[in-house]
Amino acid sequence: MERIEEYLETIYDIQKSGRVAKTKEIAERLDVKPSSVTEMLNKLSGMGYVEYQPYRGAVLTKKGFEIAERIKKTYYIFKKFFEEFLGIDEIISDRLSCTLEHVADEDALEKICRIISFECEICDECESSVISALKAMDGEYTVVSAPRFLKEIGLVPGSRLMIEKGNIVVDGVELAINEEMLKYVLLKPE
């Protein structure tokens, strides 16, 4: 399926630039022979993912477009997570994202989205109310996620806490957590 998804993603990118995907351009982008592209385009056409006419090119069907769009979205979610939250180099982030876009399930994607949702503009429909403890205003919150080592001090998903003057307070005790770690503690307002 990964190879099929790579073709759909490539056709998607070409279409987004306003052109019909031609065999030669697909072959160049994927570093394969034009004959391999023709074979795959016929296969994709038979699967209902593209409309293909030899010598004219291929365009995604609605079904193919939806799959390609999901792959691209997944790629951008992982890329944002690796670069902006983990500080991973762009080249390595790109390689990791390209691999994971084909294998990540909805559960993994949802968890990554939860982490990046308060600073993300990838999805139009995301309406997450999750925020980083680093940016939380005074008030009562529920912990959505936190690094596991913070479990020892009571910060686990589902636990409640207060933010008072920028400090985390659990059961009346003010916790000392450095700012670098605070950005990884995700909260939902009560």
C-alpha positions as CSV (number, residue, x, y, z in Angstrom):
1,M,0.0,0.0,0.0
2,E,2.9,2.4,0.7
3,R,4.0,2.5,-2.9
4,I,0.4,3.2,-4.0
5,E,0.2,6.0,-1.5
6,E,3.5,7.5,-2.8
7,Y,2.0,7.6,-6.3
8,L,-1.2,9.1,-5.1
9,E,0.7,11.7,-3.1
10,T,2.9,12.6,-6.1
11,I,-0.2,13.0,-8.4
12,Y,-1.8,15.1,-5.7
13,D,1.2,17.4,-5.5
14,I,1.2,17.8,-9.3
15,Q,-2.5,18.5,-9.4
16,K,-2.3,21.1,-6.6
17,S,0.1,23.0,-8.9
18,G,-2.7,23.1,-11.5
19,R,-1.4,20.4,-13.9
20,V,-2.4,17.0,-15.0
21,A,0.0,14.4,-13.8
22,K,2.1,13.1,-16.7
23,T,3.9,9.8,-16.7
24,K,7.3,11.5,-17.3
25,E,6.9,13.9,-14.4
26,I,5.7,11.2,-12.0
27,A,8.7,9.0,-13.0
28,E,11.1,11.8,-12.4
29,R,9.7,12.7,-9.0
30,L,9.6,9.1,-7.8
31,D,12.9,8.1,-9.6
32,V,11.3,5.2,-11.4
33,K,11.0,4.2,-15.1
34,P,8.1,5.6,-17.1
35,S,7.0,2.1,-17.9
36,S,6.6,1.4,-14.2
37,V,4.5,4.6,-13.9
38,T,2.3,3.5,-16.7
39,E,1.8,0.1,-15.1
40,M,0.9,1.7,-11.7
41,L,-1.4,4.2,-13.3
42,N,-3.4,1.4,-14.9
43,K,-3.5,-0.4,-11.5
44,L,-4.6,2.8,-9.7
45,S,-7.2,3.4,-12.4
46,G,-8.6,-0.1,-11.9
47,M,-8.7,0.5,-8.1
48,G,-10.8,3.7,-8.7
49,Y,-8.1,6.1,-7.4
50,V,-7.2,7.9,-10.7
51,E,-8.7,8.6,-14.1
52,Y,-5.9,7.7,-16.5
53,Q,-5.6,8.3,-20.2
54,P,-2.4,7.2,-21.9
55,Y,-0.4,10.1,-23.4
56,R,-2.7,12.6,-21.6
57,G,-2.0,11.9,-17.9
58,A,-3.8,11.1,-14.7
59,V,-6.0,12.9,-12.3
60,L,-7.1,11.7,-8.9
61,T,-10.7,10.6,-8.4
62,K,-12.5,11.7,-5.3
63,K,-11.5,8.5,-3.6
64,G,-7.8,8.9,-4.6
65,F,-7.9,12.6,-3.6
66,E,-9.2,11.8,-0.1
67,I,-6.4,9.2,0.5
68,A,-3.7,11.6,-0.8
69,E,-5.0,14.4,1.3
70,R,-5.0,12.2,4.4
71,I,-1.4,11.2,3.7
72,K,-0.3,14.8,3.2
73,K,-2.1,15.8,6.4
74,T,-0.4,13.0,8.3
75,Y,3.0,14.0,6.9
76,Y,2.6,17.6,8.1
77,I,1.4,16.6,11.5
78,F,4.5,14.5,12.1
79,K,6.8,17.1,10.6
80,K,5.4,19.8,12.8
81,F,5.7,17.5,15.9
82,F,9.3,16.5,15.1
83,E,10.6,20.0,14.2
84,E,8.7,22.3,16.5
85,F,8.2,20.1,19.6
86,L,11.2,17.8,19.5
87,G,13.6,20.2,17.7
88,I,14.6,17.5,15.2
89,D,16.6,18.7,12.1
90,E,14.5,19.4,9.0
91,I,16.1,16.7,6.9
92,I,15.7,13.9,9.5
93,S,12.2,15.2,10.3
94,D,11.3,14.9,6.6
95,R,12.6,11.3,6.4
96,L,10.8,10.3,9.5
97,S,7.5,11.9,8.5
98,C,7.7,10.3,5.0
99,T,8.0,6.9,6.6
100,L,5.4,7.4,9.3
101,E,2.7,8.9,7.1
102,H,2.2,5.4,5.6
103,V,2.1,3.4,8.8
104,A,0.6,5.6,11.6
105,D,-2.9,4.6,12.7
106,E,-5.6,7.0,13.8
107,D,-4.9,6.5,17.5
108,A,-1.2,7.5,17.1
109,L,-2.2,10.5,14.9
110,E,-4.8,11.6,17.5
111,K,-2.3,11.6,20.3
112,I,0.3,13.6,18.2
113,C,-2.5,16.0,17.3
114,R,-3.3,16.5,21.0
115,I,0.3,17.5,21.6
116,I,0.5,20.0,18.8
117,S,-3.1,21.2,18.7
118,F,-2.5,24.4,20.6
119,E,0.0,25.7,18.1
120,C,-1.3,23.9,14.9
121,E,-2.9,25.3,11.8
122,I,-2.8,22.0,9.7
123,C,-6.4,21.1,10.1
124,D,-9.4,23.4,9.5
125,E,-11.7,21.3,11.7
126,C,-9.5,21.1,14.8
127,E,-11.2,22.8,17.7
128,S,-9.1,21.5,20.5
129,S,-9.3,23.3,23.8
130,V,-6.0,21.7,24.9
131,I,-3.2,24.1,25.8
132,S,0.3,23.9,27.1
133,A,0.9,24.4,30.8
134,L,3.5,27.0,29.7
135,K,0.8,29.2,28.2
136,A,-2.1,28.4,30.6
137,M,-3.7,31.3,32.4
138,D,-4.7,31.1,36.1
139,G,-7.5,28.6,36.6
140,E,-8.5,24.9,37.1
141,Y,-7.4,22.3,34.5
142,T,-7.4,18.6,33.8
143,V,-4.1,17.0,32.6
144,V,-4.5,15.6,29.1
145,S,-0.9,14.4,28.7
146,A,2.4,14.8,30.4
147,P,5.8,13.1,30.2
148,R,5.8,9.9,32.1
149,F,8.5,10.9,34.6
150,L,6.1,13.6,36.0
151,K,3.8,10.8,37.2
152,E,5.9,10.7,40.4
153,I,4.7,14.2,41.3
154,G,1.1,13.6,40.4
155,L,0.9,14.8,36.8
156,V,-0.9,12.1,35.0
157,P,-3.7,12.2,32.4
158,G,-7.0,12.8,34.1
159,S,-5.6,14.5,37.2
160,R,-6.7,18.0,38.2
161,L,-4.5,20.9,39.0
162,M,-4.6,24.7,39.4
163,I,-2.5,27.3,37.7
164,E,-1.9,30.2,40.1
165,K,0.3,33.1,39.0
166,G,1.9,30.9,36.4
167,N,2.7,28.0,38.8
168,I,1.3,24.5,38.8
169,V,-0.4,23.6,42.1
170,V,-1.6,20.0,42.8
171,D,-3.4,19.3,46.1
172,G,-2.3,22.6,47.5
173,V,1.4,22.0,46.7
174,E,3.2,24.2,44.3
175,L,5.3,22.1,41.8
176,A,8.6,23.3,40.5
177,I,8.8,22.3,36.8
178,N,11.2,23.9,34.4
179,E,9.8,25.8,31.4
180,E,11.2,23.3,28.8
181,M,9.1,20.5,30.5
182,L,6.0,22.7,31.0
183,K,5.4,22.9,27.2
184,Y,5.0,19.1,27.2
185,V,2.3,19.2,29.9
186,L,-1.0,19.6,28.1
187,L,-4.1,20.8,29.9
188,K,-7.8,21.1,29.2
189,P,-9.6,24.0,31.0
190,E,-12.4,23.1,33.5
